[in-house]
Amino acid sequence: MREFETRSWKEDAMLSLDGPNGHVAYLGYLNLLLSLYRKVSPNPKFNEQNDKITNSLARRLNESPIKLIETYPKEIYPVDNSAAYGSIGLYDKVTGSNHHAALLS
């Protein structure tokens, strides 16, 4: 999936977390898994990755005038954005963080 995403965007989602491009399908679903893992496991193995992806998704949602992020260039799919929203909400619940600005319209 990461390779398909990289070909679609012509950049690696994990290497462009500070950039403007959406990547919400890859990042949203991956982050949902990482947030779930964090909830059920005391192992901090993926915490740093979860932190970085969550902050990147929240920033992109905050910057979006329509509160949706592109799945692929010039393509927006609400179901992919739902995964991103869910991943951020779960992350906040598990960590006590507050990304409410990104989650509220």
N, CA and C atoms as a LAMMPS dump frame, in Angstrom:
ITEM: TIMESTEP
0
ITEM: NUMBER OF ATOMS
315
ITEM: BOX BOUNDS ff ff ff
-5.0000000000000000e+02 5.0000000000000000e+02
-5.0000000000000000e+02 5.0000000000000000e+02
-5.0000000000000000e+02 5.0000000000000000e+02
ITEM: ATOMS id mol type element x y z
1 1 1 N 0.824 -1.18 0
2 1 2 C 0 0 0
3 1 3 C 0.877 1.257 0
4 2 1 N 1.956 1.214 0.749
5 2 2 C 2.842 2.384 0.793
6 2 3 C 3.447 2.669 -0.579
7 3 1 N 3.795 1.628 -1.298
8 3 2 C 4.36 1.807 -2.637
9 3 3 C 3.33 2.411 -3.594
10 4 1 N 2.09 1.932 -3.539
11 4 2 C 1.022 2.49 -4.378
12 4 3 C 0.823 3.965 -4.048
13 5 1 N 0.802 4.271 -2.772
14 5 2 C 0.635 5.655 -2.32
15 5 3 C 1.784 6.53 -2.822
16 6 1 N 2.984 6.024 -2.742
17 6 2 C 4.162 6.774 -3.192
18 6 3 C 4.089 7.039 -4.694
19 7 1 N 3.674 6.038 -5.451
20 7 2 C 3.54 6.244 -6.904
21 7 3 C 2.458 7.276 -7.21
22 8 1 N 1.354 7.237 -6.5
23 8 2 C 0.249 8.157 -6.752
24 8 3 C 0.632 9.614 -6.485
25 9 1 N 1.367 9.822 -5.406
26 9 2 C 1.74 11.18 -5.008
27 9 3 C 3.133 11.588 -5.496
28 10 1 N 3.902 10.627 -5.965
29 10 2 C 5.294 10.88 -6.351
30 10 3 C 6.12 11.372 -5.162
31 11 1 N 5.746 10.887 -3.976
32 11 2 C 6.488 11.138 -2.746
33 11 3 C 6.011 10.132 -1.704
34 12 1 N 6.863 9.819 -0.773
35 12 2 C 6.543 8.871 0.285
36 12 3 C 5.78 9.585 1.398
37 13 1 N 4.638 9.05 1.762
38 13 2 C 3.799 9.671 2.791
39 13 3 C 4.539 9.847 4.11
40 14 1 N 5.316 8.844 4.491
41 14 2 C 6.016 8.896 5.773
42 14 3 C 7.2 9.862 5.754
43 15 1 N 7.705 10.167 4.574
44 15 2 C 8.828 11.104 4.468
45 15 3 C 8.365 12.523 4.177
46 16 1 N 7.056 12.711 4.077
47 16 2 C 6.519 14.038 3.755
48 16 3 C 5.47 14.479 4.776
49 17 1 N 5.631 14.052 6.02
50 17 2 C 4.655 14.408 7.053
51 17 3 C 4.583 15.913 7.306
52 18 1 N 5.649 16.627 7.033
53 18 2 C 5.645 18.08 7.208
54 18 3 C 5.122 18.81 5.974
55 19 1 N 4.854 18.073 4.911
56 19 2 C 4.408 18.677 3.663
57 19 3 C 2.908 18.905 3.608
58 20 1 N 2.447 19.446 2.484
59 20 2 C 1.037 19.809 2.349
60 20 3 C 0.141 18.729 1.741
61 21 1 N 0.73 17.708 1.133
62 21 2 C -0.086 16.734 0.403
63 21 3 C -0.812 15.779 1.345
64 22 1 N -2.027 15.421 0.945
65 22 2 C -2.941 14.678 1.8
66 22 3 C -2.505 13.321 2.29
67 23 1 N -2.391 12.39 1.373
68 23 2 C -2.036 11.01 1.742
69 23 3 C -2.998 10.412 2.769
70 24 1 N -4.256 10.859 2.797
71 24 2 C -5.133 10.479 3.908
72 24 3 C -5.509 9.001 3.91
73 25 1 N -5.517 8.351 2.772
74 25 2 C -5.839 6.915 2.792
75 25 3 C -4.753 6.155 3.539
76 26 1 N -3.528 6.341 3.142
77 26 2 C -2.434 5.62 3.79
78 26 3 C -2.273 6.062 5.246
79 27 1 N -2.165 7.359 5.465
80 27 2 C -1.901 7.85 6.809
81 27 3 C -3.081 7.654 7.753
82 28 1 N -4.293 7.842 7.263
83 28 2 C -5.472 7.707 8.114
84 28 3 C -5.663 6.291 8.633
85 29 1 N -5.58 5.321 7.746
86 29 2 C -5.767 3.929 8.172
87 29 3 C -4.583 3.43 8.997
88 30 1 N -3.377 3.808 8.609
89 30 2 C -2.205 3.418 9.402
90 30 3 C -2.306 4.013 10.804
91 31 1 N -2.68 5.273 10.88
92 31 2 C -2.764 5.922 12.184
93 31 3 C -3.889 5.337 13.039
94 32 1 N -4.959 4.907 12.417
95 32 2 C -6.024 4.245 13.169
96 32 3 C -5.49 2.966 13.81
97 33 1 N -4.73 2.206 13.056
98 33 2 C -4.115 0.993 13.61
99 33 3 C -3.136 1.328 14.737
100 34 1 N -2.335 2.36 14.534
101 34 2 C -1.359 2.742 15.557
102 34 3 C -2.047 3.245 16.831
103 35 1 N -3.121 4.007 16.674
104 35 2 C -3.866 4.493 17.839
105 35 3 C -4.532 3.341 18.583
106 36 1 N -5.078 2.378 17.832
107 36 2 C -5.661 1.187 18.461
108 36 3 C -4.599 0.375 19.191
109 37 1 N -3.449 0.203 18.562
110 37 2 C -2.344 -0.526 19.185
111 37 3 C -1.939 0.159 20.496
112 38 1 N -1.87 1.464 20.444
113 38 2 C -1.48 2.224 21.627
114 38 3 C -2.484 2.033 22.763
115 39 1 N -3.747 1.923 22.4
116 39 2 C -4.797 1.731 23.407
117 39 3 C -4.691 0.371 24.095
118 40 1 N -4.353 -0.667 23.351
119 40 2 C -4.389 -2.023 23.906
120 40 3 C -3.028 -2.566 24.338
121 41 1 N -1.955 -1.878 23.996
122 41 2 C -0.626 -2.405 24.307
123 41 3 C 0.203 -1.395 25.096
124 42 1 N 0.866 -1.848 26.152
125 42 2 C 1.759 -0.951 26.881
126 42 3 C 3.095 -0.738 26.166
127 43 1 N 3.341 -1.489 25.095
128 43 2 C 4.597 -1.388 24.356
129 43 3 C 4.629 -0.063 23.572
130 44 1 N 5.59 0.819 23.833
131 44 2 C 5.646 2.117 23.154
132 44 3 C 6.315 2.074 21.779
133 45 1 N 6.456 0.899 21.217
134 45 2 C 7.197 0.706 19.966
135 45 3 C 6.788 1.674 18.846
136 46 1 N 5.492 1.957 18.715
137 46 2 C 5.015 2.786 17.607
138 46 3 C 4.539 4.169 18.054
139 47 1 N 4.773 4.535 19.308
140 47 2 C 4.252 5.804 19.821
141 47 3 C 4.772 7.021 19.06
142 48 1 N 6.057 7.031 18.75
143 48 2 C 6.624 8.185 18.041
144 48 3 C 5.996 8.338 16.655
145 49 1 N 5.843 7.235 15.961
146 49 2 C 5.218 7.268 14.641
147 49 3 C 3.762 7.73 14.761
148 50 1 N 3.046 7.235 15.759
149 50 2 C 1.657 7.622 16.005
150 50 3 C 1.559 9.123 16.298
151 51 1 N 2.469 9.638 17.1
152 51 2 C 2.494 11.072 17.413
153 51 3 C 2.682 11.904 16.148
154 52 1 N 3.66 11.532 15.35
155 52 2 C 3.977 12.307 14.144
156 52 3 C 2.834 12.289 13.137
157 53 1 N 2.245 11.128 12.91
158 53 2 C 1.153 11.031 11.94
159 53 3 C -0.069 11.789 12.439
160 54 1 N -0.383 11.638 13.713
161 54 2 C -1.534 12.356 14.268
162 54 3 C -1.367 13.853 14.105
163 55 1 N -0.212 14.367 14.464
164 55 2 C 0.019 15.812 14.346
165 55 3 C -0.025 16.271 12.892
166 56 1 N 0.478 15.453 11.99
167 56 2 C 0.447 15.797 10.572
168 56 3 C -0.992 15.824 10.05
169 57 1 N -1.771 14.805 10.382
170 57 2 C -3.173 14.774 9.937
171 57 3 C -3.96 15.938 10.534
172 58 1 N -3.76 16.207 11.818
173 58 2 C -4.474 17.314 12.463
174 58 3 C -4.125 18.644 11.804
175 59 1 N -2.85 18.842 11.507
176 59 2 C -2.431 20.082 10.839
177 59 3 C -3.089 20.21 9.479
178 60 1 N -3.101 19.131 8.723
179 60 2 C -3.689 19.166 7.381
180 60 3 C -5.193 19.429 7.449
181 61 1 N -5.869 18.833 8.414
182 61 2 C -7.303 19.107 8.581
183 61 3 C -7.528 20.561 8.963
184 62 1 N -6.707 21.09 9.856
185 62 2 C -6.836 22.5 10.249
186 62 3 C -6.609 23.441 9.076
187 63 1 N -5.719 23.068 8.176
188 63 2 C -5.4 23.915 7.026
189 63 3 C -6.425 23.792 5.901
190 64 1 N -7.235 22.766 5.93
191 64 2 C -8.204 22.544 4.857
192 64 3 C -9.456 23.402 5.054
193 65 1 N -9.821 24.183 4.057
194 65 2 C -11.032 25.007 4.193
195 65 3 C -12.316 24.173 4.248
196 66 1 N -12.259 22.924 3.791
197 66 2 C -13.453 22.074 3.814
198 66 3 C -13.339 20.945 4.833
199 67 1 N -12.257 20.965 5.642
200 67 2 C -12.033 19.964 6.693
201 67 3 C -11.946 18.54 6.153
202 68 1 N -11.492 18.404 4.914
203 68 2 C -11.229 17.105 4.299
204 68 3 C -9.861 17.172 3.641
205 69 1 N -9.183 16.037 3.63
206 69 2 C -7.842 15.935 3.067
207 69 3 C -7.894 15.051 1.824
208 70 1 N -7.064 15.36 0.858
209 70 2 C -7.014 14.551 -0.356
210 70 3 C -6.505 13.141 -0.072
211 71 1 N -7.18 12.173 -0.677
212 71 2 C -6.73 10.788 -0.641
213 71 3 C -5.584 10.618 -1.63
214 72 1 N -5.838 11.042 -2.842
215 72 2 C -4.852 11.076 -3.921
216 72 3 C -4.936 12.46 -4.54
217 73 1 N -3.972 12.853 -5.356
218 73 2 C -4.007 14.194 -5.93
219 73 3 C -5.355 14.498 -6.599
220 74 1 N -5.995 15.553 -6.114
221 74 2 C -7.275 16.045 -6.632
222 74 3 C -8.427 15.061 -6.433
223 75 1 N -8.292 14.141 -5.472
224 75 2 C -9.351 13.183 -5.154
225 75 3 C -9.574 13.165 -3.645
226 76 1 N -10.821 13.394 -3.237
227 76 2 C -11.179 13.388 -1.816
228 76 3 C -12.246 12.331 -1.599
229 77 1 N -12 11.442 -0.629
230 77 2 C -12.947 10.386 -0.293
231 77 3 C -13.3 10.488 1.184
232 78 1 N -14.566 10.767 1.498
233 78 2 C -14.964 10.912 2.903
234 78 3 C -14.638 9.7 3.772
235 79 1 N -14.733 8.497 3.238
236 79 2 C -14.453 7.315 4.058
237 79 3 C -13 7.295 4.518
238 80 1 N -12.073 7.736 3.69
239 80 2 C -10.665 7.804 4.091
240 80 3 C -10.463 8.878 5.151
241 81 1 N -11.158 9.981 4.999
242 81 2 C -11.083 11.035 6.002
243 81 3 C -11.693 10.585 7.32
244 82 1 N -12.706 9.743 7.257
245 82 2 C -13.306 9.203 8.489
246 82 3 C -12.286 8.412 9.293
247 83 1 N -11.452 7.649 8.61
248 83 2 C -10.392 6.91 9.302
249 83 3 C -9.431 7.877 9.983
250 84 1 N -9.099 8.969 9.308
251 84 2 C -8.19 9.957 9.896
252 84 3 C -8.832 10.61 11.12
253 85 1 N -10.086 11.013 10.989
254 85 2 C -10.792 11.616 12.125
255 85 3 C -10.845 10.647 13.301
256 86 1 N -11.205 9.399 13.018
257 86 2 C -11.279 8.385 14.074
258 86 3 C -9.936 8.154 14.734
259 87 1 N -8.881 8.127 13.922
260 87 2 C -7.54 7.888 14.476
261 87 3 C -7.115 9.018 15.407
262 88 1 N -7.468 10.236 15.06
263 88 2 C -7.114 11.394 15.895
264 88 3 C -7.942 11.389 17.179
265 89 1 N -9.236 11.104 17.063
266 89 2 C -10.088 11.049 18.241
267 89 3 C -9.645 9.977 19.224
268 90 1 N -9.321 8.807 18.699
269 90 2 C -8.843 7.727 19.557
270 90 3 C -7.506 8.093 20.183
271 91 1 N -6.62 8.664 19.397
272 91 2 C -5.318 9.116 19.898
273 91 3 C -5.512 10.071 21.076
274 92 1 N -6.397 11.052 20.906
275 92 2 C -6.648 12.023 21.971
276 92 3 C -7.183 11.339 23.225
277 93 1 N -8.079 10.396 23.038
278 93 2 C -8.651 9.695 24.187
279 93 3 C -7.579 8.891 24.929
280 94 1 N -6.717 8.235 24.18
281 94 2 C -5.691 7.383 24.779
282 94 3 C -4.575 8.207 25.433
283 95 1 N -4.184 9.303 24.792
284 95 2 C -3.027 10.063 25.269
285 95 3 C -3.385 11.27 26.126
286 96 1 N -4.648 11.681 26.087
287 96 2 C -5.048 12.897 26.797
288 96 3 C -4.721 14.16 26.022
289 97 1 N -4.337 14.014 24.765
290 97 2 C -4.042 15.159 23.909
291 97 3 C -5.331 15.862 23.499
292 98 1 N -5.173 17.004 22.86
293 98 2 C -6.346 17.767 22.437
294 98 3 C -6.146 18.289 21.022
295 99 1 N -6.738 17.603 20.079
296 99 2 C -6.742 18.049 18.686
297 99 3 C -8.155 18.46 18.272
298 100 1 N -8.9 19.035 19.205
299 100 2 C -10.307 19.348 18.957
300 100 3 C -10.49 20.29 17.777
301 101 1 N -9.588 21.236 17.601
302 101 2 C -9.712 22.173 16.485
303 101 3 C -9.748 21.455 15.148
304 102 1 N -8.987 20.379 15.019
305 102 2 C -8.962 19.624 13.773
306 102 3 C -10.222 18.786 13.617
307 103 1 N -10.814 18.379 14.725
308 103 2 C -11.954 17.471 14.67
309 103 3 C -13.292 18.189 14.557
310 104 1 N -13.334 19.443 14.922
311 104 2 C -14.584 20.201 14.875
312 104 3 C -14.66 21.021 13.603
313 105 1 N -15.834 21.083 13.042
314 105 2 C -15.989 21.884 11.815
315 105 3 C -16.455 23.273 12.12
